[in-house]
Amino acid sequence: MSTDEGAIGTVPEPVAGSSGAVTALEGLQIRDDLFKSVKYFITGTLAPKVSKLLEDGGATVSKFMDFSTHVVCGASGYDENEISQAAELYEVPSVTEAWVLASVRLGRLASTKAYFPLKSALFSNLTFAATQLDNRDLKRLFAAVTFHGGTFRNVFDSRTTHLISGSTKGPVYAKAVSLAGSSLALVTPDWAIESLRNNALLPTDIYHPRLVITPRIFKQATGQRPATPVQKPEPEKPLASIIGFDFEENIAKTEVPTSGGNGKKEDEPPANEPPKATIVQQTVQQQQQQIVPGGPRLVRPAGPQQAQQILQPNMNRPPLNQALQQQQIQLQNQQQQMQQIQNQQQQIQAQTIQIQNQQLQNQNQQQQQSMQIIQQQQQQQQQQQFQKHSSYLSNSVNLVG
């Protein structure tokens, strides 16, 4: 399988249990007290650079396993029996050289579970590469795979067993598709997550990237916006709909005499005379005329019929008290209906309880009857056995006599 690095994500590459972690030690700076609390026991051959990092970080070498806090395994030659002994007898965690590198990069002691040297994790002996993933998802996937024993590499080559792709684009995906029939598995990130959730390696066929359905997003053409409907202004409500009766039609037609009689009726305005003012305007005019110098003027008050027309509301509108009474009646009807429903529910519950009690009584009676039958049968059996035994004894006595 040829190498294709066109769209491979860049992630840290500490490979647990291999010499690949040691090659990435150049240029790392370590705190003097990073490994101050570490007393490590060595099994196998430890790389000199790893030993130098542990020494610079304040770690102490221990020749006895029971006085150590960590068992550091070299890249080769470590003893599996010593690892098992450390875990079972002394409860001391065993780690690979990659744990030292990860702790230096983090600036604190890394978790030991992800760097256990024995290949017993879910993704042990598997090598992963990724493409078409954003940086945040790539880091999370890298952490999950390496924590559970897998190896995550920045290149896609013959050592890759699983290529994780977020889409069906890019040269890396095309190269992987051209290698169909090989041992390479082409999956989506969901395969790794679901395998961890089920604690088992799931089939890879149903997690192929070509099965992912990508939603289509339709963009609106530039410069075109949906037309917003123009809202028509609401017509002004007539005064009659607000106050309850027509105020303009029932105005009092009063006049203030300012000159002698002209032979016309007071209720009939001349043809060329402008429309008369409303009651409010007339009242203001009357007050102004009373203040004008020249003596008081006579003002004819409104007749009884006109005053009654002004004060009388629209008869078509129901009074407020009647509407309130109707609402109260409706509420009372609703309350009565709810009370009836509650009573029916209580009756149903009481009947249900009665039926259950009756069933329990019947069951108890049946059990008692069955017990009586069993007791009678046992008594009969005992009597039969006693009779047999008595007859046997009598026969034995006869034989002896």
C-alpha positions in Angstrom: 0.0 0.0 0.0 1.6 3.3 -1.1 1.7 6.4 1.1 -0.7 9.2 0.5 -0.4 12.2 2.9 -2.5 14.7 1.0 -5.3 15.2 3.6 -4.1 13.4 6.7 -4.8 15.3 9.9 -1.9 16.3 12.1 -2.0 14.9 15.6 0.6 14.1 18.2 2.0 10.7 17.6 3.3 9.0 20.8 3.0 5.3 19.9 2.6 3.2 23.0 5.0 0.3 23.3 7.3 1.3 20.4 10.4 3.3 19.7 8.4 5.9 17.7 7.8 7.9 20.9 11.5 8.3 21.6 12.2 9.9 18.2 9.9 12.8 19.2 11.9 13.8 22.3 14.0 16.5 20.6 13.3 20.0 21.6 11.1 19.2 24.6 11.5 21.2 27.8 10.8 19.6 31.1 10.2 21.0 34.6 12.6 20.0 37.3 9.9 18.7 39.6 7.7 17.0 37.0 8.6 13.4 38.1 9.6 14.3 41.6 7.0 11.9 43.1 7.9 9.1 40.8 10.0 6.1 41.9 10.2 3.8 38.9 11.3 0.1 38.5 12.7 -0.7 35.1 11.9 -3.9 33.1 13.4 -4.4 29.7 15.8 -2.0 27.9 15.0 1.6 28.5 16.0 4.2 25.9 18.8 6.6 27.2 16.8 9.7 26.2 13.8 8.5 28.3 16.1 7.8 31.2 17.5 11.3 30.8 14.0 12.9 30.9 13.0 11.0 34.0 16.3 12.0 35.7 15.9 15.7 34.7 12.3 15.7 36.0 13.4 14.5 39.5 12.4 10.8 39.2 14.2 8.2 41.4 15.1 4.7 40.2 14.1 1.9 42.5 15.7 -1.6 42.5 12.7 -3.1 44.4 9.3 -3.3 42.9 7.4 -3.0 46.2 9.0 0.4 46.9 8.2 1.9 43.5 5.3 3.9 42.2 5.6 3.0 38.5 7.0 0.2 36.4 8.5 1.6 33.2 8.8 -0.9 30.4 11.4 -0.6 27.7 10.7 -0.8 24.0 11.9 -4.4 24.0 12.9 -7.1 26.4 10.4 -6.4 29.2 9.1 -9.3 31.3 5.4 -9.9 31.3 5.6 -11.8 34.6 7.1 -8.7 36.3 4.2 -6.6 34.9 1.6 -9.1 36.2 3.4 -9.3 39.6 3.4 -5.5 39.9 -0.3 -5.3 39.2 -1.5 -8.2 41.3 0.8 -8.1 44.3 1.8 -4.5 44.7 -0.9 -2.7 42.6 1.8 -0.7 40.8 0.9 0.5 37.3 3.1 -0.4 34.4 3.7 2.0 31.5 5.6 2.3 28.3 8.2 4.9 27.3 5.4 6.8 25.6 3.9 7.7 29.0 7.1 9.7 29.8 6.8 11.6 26.6 3.1 12.3 27.1 3.7 13.6 30.7 6.4 16.0 29.4 4.1 17.4 26.7 1.2 17.8 29.1 3.4 19.3 31.9 1.9 16.9 34.4 1.7 13.1 35.0 -0.4 11.5 32.3 -2.9 8.7 32.9 -1.3 5.3 33.1 -4.2 3.3 31.8 -3.6 4.4 28.2 0.0 3.3 28.3 -0.3 -0.2 29.6 2.3 -2.3 27.7 0.3 -5.5 27.3 -2.0 -5.6 24.3 -5.3 -6.2 26.1 -7.2 -3.1 25.2 -10.0 -2.9 22.6 -7.9 -1.2 19.8 -4.7 -3.1 20.5 -2.7 -4.1 17.4 -4.7 -1.7 15.2 -3.2 1.3 13.4 -5.4 4.2 12.5 -5.2 7.2 10.1 -7.8 9.9 9.6 -8.8 12.3 6.8 -11.6 14.8 6.1 -12.0 15.7 9.9 -11.8 19.0 11.6 -9.1 19.6 14.2 -11.3 19.3 17.2 -12.9 16.0 16.1 -9.4 14.7 15.1 -8.0 15.4 18.6 -11.0 13.7 20.4 -10.7 10.7 18.1 -6.9 10.4 18.6 -7.4 10.5 22.4 -10.1 7.8 22.4 -8.1 5.5 20.1 -4.8 5.8 21.8 -6.4 5.5 25.3 -7.8 2.1 24.4 -4.6 0.7 23.0 -4.7 1.8 19.4 -1.9 3.5 17.3 -2.7 6.7 15.5 -0.4 7.8 12.7 -0.1 10.9 10.6 0.5 9.0 7.4 -1.6 6.5 5.4 0.6 3.6 4.3 0.8 -0.2 4.4 0.8 -0.3 8.2 -2.7 1.4 8.4 -5.4 -1.1 9.3 -8.3 1.5 9.6 -8.8 4.7 7.7 -11.3 7.0 9.4 -12.8 9.4 6.9 -15.5 12.1 7.5 -16.6 12.2 3.8 -16.0 10.7 0.4 -13.8 13.5 -0.8 -10.0 14.0 -1.1 -7.1 12.0 -2.5 -6.6 9.9 0.6 -10.2 8.5 0.4 -9.8 7.9 -3.4 -6.5 6.0 -2.8 -8.2 3.9 -0.1 -11.1 3.1 -2.3 -8.8 2.0 -5.1 -7.3 -0.6 -2.6 -10.6 -2.4 -2.3 -10.1 -6.1 -1.4 -7.1 -5.5 0.9 -7.1 -5.7 4.7 -7.7 -2.0 5.0 -11.0 -1.0 6.6 -12.6 2.3 5.6 -14.9 3.6 8.3 -16.5 6.8 9.7 -15.8 8.1 13.2 -19.0 6.5 14.4 -17.4 3.1 14.1 -14.8 3.8 16.8 -17.4 5.5 19.1 -19.9 2.7 18.7 -17.3 0.0 19.2 -16.2 1.6 22.5 -19.8 1.9 23.5 -20.4 -1.8 22.9 -16.9 -2.9 24.1 -16.4 -4.9 20.9 -15.1 -4.3 17.4 -18.2 -3.9 15.2 -18.4 -4.8 11.5 -16.9 -2.1 9.3 -19.2 -2.6 6.3 -22.2 -0.7 7.7 -19.9 2.3 8.7 -18.5 3.0 5.2 -18.3 6.7 4.4 -20.3 6.2 1.2 -23.3 5.4 3.4 -23.3 8.8 5.0 -26.2 11.0 3.8 -25.1 14.7 3.6 -27.9 17.2 3.8 -28.2 19.7 0.9 -28.3 23.4 1.7 -30.1 25.5 -0.9 -28.8 29.1 -0.9 -31.0 32.0 -2.0 -30.0 33.9 -5.1 -28.0 37.1 -4.5 -30.0 40.3 -4.6 -33.4 38.6 -4.3 -35.3 38.8 -1.1 -38.8 37.6 -0.4 -41.4 40.2 -0.8 -42.9 41.3 2.6 -46.6 41.9 2.5 -47.6 45.5 3.0 -49.9 45.8 6.0 -52.8 48.0 5.4 -53.6 50.5 8.1 -56.6 49.6 10.2 -59.6 51.9 9.7 -60.4 54.1 12.6 -63.1 52.8 14.8 -66.3 54.9 14.9 -67.1 56.7 18.1 -70.3 54.6 18.5 -68.3 51.4 18.8 -66.3 52.8 21.7 -68.9 54.6 23.8 -71.8 52.3 23.0 -74.2 54.7 21.3 -74.2 57.1 18.5 -73.1 60.4 20.0 -73.4 62.5 16.8 -77.0 61.6 15.9 -78.4 62.5 19.4 -76.8 65.9 19.9 -79.0 68.6 21.4 -80.0 71.1 18.8 -79.8 74.3 20.8 -79.3 77.8 19.6 -78.5 81.1 21.3 -80.7 83.9 20.1 -78.6 86.9 19.1 -81.2 88.9 17.0 -84.9 89.4 16.6 -87.2 86.9 15.0 -86.7 86.4 11.3 -89.8 84.4 10.7 -88.1 81.0 10.6 -88.4 78.1 13.1 -85.5 77.7 15.5 -85.2 74.0 14.7 -84.8 74.6 11.0 -81.4 76.0 10.1 -81.1 78.2 7.0 -79.9 76.7 3.8 -76.6 78.5 3.7 -75.9 78.0 7.4 -72.9 75.7 8.2 -73.5 72.5 10.2 -74.1 73.0 13.8 -71.5 72.2 16.4 -71.6 69.3 18.8 -72.8 69.5 22.4 -69.3 70.0 23.7 -68.6 72.8 21.2 -71.9 74.4 22.0 -71.2 74.3 25.7 -67.8 76.0 25.2 -69.5 78.7 23.0 -72.2 79.3 25.6 -69.6 79.8 28.3 -67.7 82.2 26.0 -70.9 84.1 25.2 -71.8 84.5 28.9 -68.4 86.2 29.5 -68.7 88.6 26.5 -69.5 92.2 27.8 -72.8 93.6 27.0 -75.0 91.8 29.4 -76.3 88.3 29.7 -77.9 86.5 26.9 -80.7 84.0 27.0 -79.9 80.4 26.3 -82.7 77.9 25.7 -81.9 74.6 27.5 -82.4 71.3 25.7 -85.8 69.8 25.8 -86.6 66.7 27.8 -86.8 64.5 24.7 -83.4 65.6 23.5 -81.8 65.1 26.9 -83.3 61.6 27.1 -81.8 60.8 23.6 -78.4 62.0 24.8 -78.3 59.9 27.9 -80.1 56.9 26.6 -77.6 54.2 25.5 -77.9 51.9 22.6 -80.6 49.4 23.4 -79.1 46.8 21.2 -76.1 46.4 23.5 -76.6 44.0 26.4 -76.0 45.5 29.9 -72.8 44.6 31.7 -74.5 43.0 34.6 -76.4 40.6 32.3 -73.1 39.5 30.6 -71.5 38.9 34.0 -74.5 36.8 35.1 -74.2 34.7 31.9 -70.5 34.0 32.6 -71.3 33.1 36.2 -74.0 30.7 35.0 -71.6 29.1 32.5 -68.9 28.7 35.2 -71.5 27.1 37.5 -72.5 24.6 34.8 -68.8 23.7 34.2 -68.2 23.2 37.9 -71.3 20.9 38.0 -70.0 18.9 35.1 -66.6 18.5 36.7 -68.2 17.4 39.9 -70.3 14.8 38.1 -67.1 13.5 36.3 -65.3 13.3 39.6 -68.2 11.4 41.2 -68.2 8.9 38.3 -64.5 8.4 38.6 -64.9 7.7 42.4 -67.6 5.2 41.7 -65.5 3.4 39.1 -62.6 3.3 41.6 -64.8 1.9 44.3 -66.2 -0.7 42.0 -62.7 -1.7 40.9 -61.6 -2.0 44.5 -64.6 -4.1 45.3 -64.0 -6.4 42.4 -60.3 -6.8 43.4 -61.3 -7.6 47.0 -63.8 -10.2 45.7 -61.2 -11.8 43.6 -58.8 -12.0 46.5 -61.5 -13.6 48.7 -62.2 -16.2 46.0 -58.5 -16.9 45.7 -58.2 -17.3 49.4 -61.2 -19.7 49.5 -59.8 -21.7 46.7 -56.4 -22.0 48.4 -58.1 -23.0 51.7 -60.1 -25.7 49.9 -57.0 -27.0 48.1 -55.1 -27.1 51.4 -58.0 -29.0 53.0 -58.0 -31.5 50.2 -54.2 -31.9 50.5 -54.5 -32.5 54.2 -57.2 -35.0 53.8 -55.1 -36.9 51.2 -52.2 -36.9 53.6 -54.3 -38.2 56.4 -55.6 -41.0 54.2 -52.1 -41.9 53.2 -51.0 -41.9 56.8 -53.9 -44.1 57.8 -53.1 -46.5 54.9 -49.5 -46.7 55.9 -50.5 -47.3 59.6 -52.9 -50.1 58.5 -50.2 -51.7 56.4 -47.7 -51.5 59.2 -50.2 -52.9 61.7 -51.0 -55.8 59.5 -47.3 -56.4 59.0 -46.7 -56.5 62.7 -49.7 -58.9 63.3 -48.4 -61.2 60.6 -44.9 -61.2 62.2 -46.4 -62.0 65.7 -48.4 -64.9 64.2 -45.3 -66.3 62.6 -43.3 -66.0 65.8 -46.1 -67.7 67.8 
